[in-house]
Amino acid sequence: AQTVTQSQPEMSVQEAETVTLSCTYDTSENNYYLFWYKQPPSRQMILVIRQEAYKQQNATENRFSVNFQKAAKSFSLKISDSQLGDTAMYFCAFTIPNRDDKIIFGKGTRLHILP
Amino acid sequence: DSGVTQTPKHLITATGQRVTLRCSPRSGDLSVYWYQQSLDQGLQFLIQYYNGEERAKGNILERFSAQQFPDLHSELNLSSLELGDSALYFCASSAALAGGGETQYFGPGTRLLVL
């Protein structure tokens, strides 16, 4: 079965600090895509970052970066210089191409950025 | 703004009733996906359509059905509603069929409350 585990249900950090959200996943596939989605209080699902499993280089998007460890099936998200607007639920997810396109989501980590 | 629109934003109805949720994908996107977000089940994939044809089914109840029309908008029909159907229903769209791991862009969701 393909699953995503986010072991931190909730986290709080001070504004401007760096925070890392953990994610592990389980799949027997070799080719897949990993995502972090953000869901702020508005409940909108917003793509934060995407990583192709065949790429060794970790994806970055401005203050957001990932640490992708394929052998360990780990995909953590680092948020640098955290801002109040980063307060949200963060979902780790993956999808497997050449099959159905469904996204398999983790349960989420609720992140609070404190002023 | 993801470019995916969903109507209505909120829906309150009674048990046993039937409702229709509507989704318009981003311009040019052929694939539409429906997800259900509930407190106890998290984000669950329901169904995918590609260019009018059903392509993949997830945890969709028999009381639920969907279709994608020639103009590519999609509707999710929920019937014989139960209290447990109360959830946030997301539509997402992507450009391609499976194989590319195309990013799915989410609409703002329809919040359904069954009383």
Interface residues (C-beta under 8 A of the other chain):
Chain A: Y32 Y33 F35 Y37 S42 R43 Q44 M45 I46 L47 R50 E52 F91 T95 P97 N98 R99 D100 D101 K102 I103 I104 F105 G106 K107 G108
Chain B: S2 S31 Y33 Y35 G42 L43 F45 Q48 R55 A56 G58 L88 F90 A92 S94 L97 A98 G99 G100 G101 E102 T103 Q104 Y105 F106 P108 G109 R111
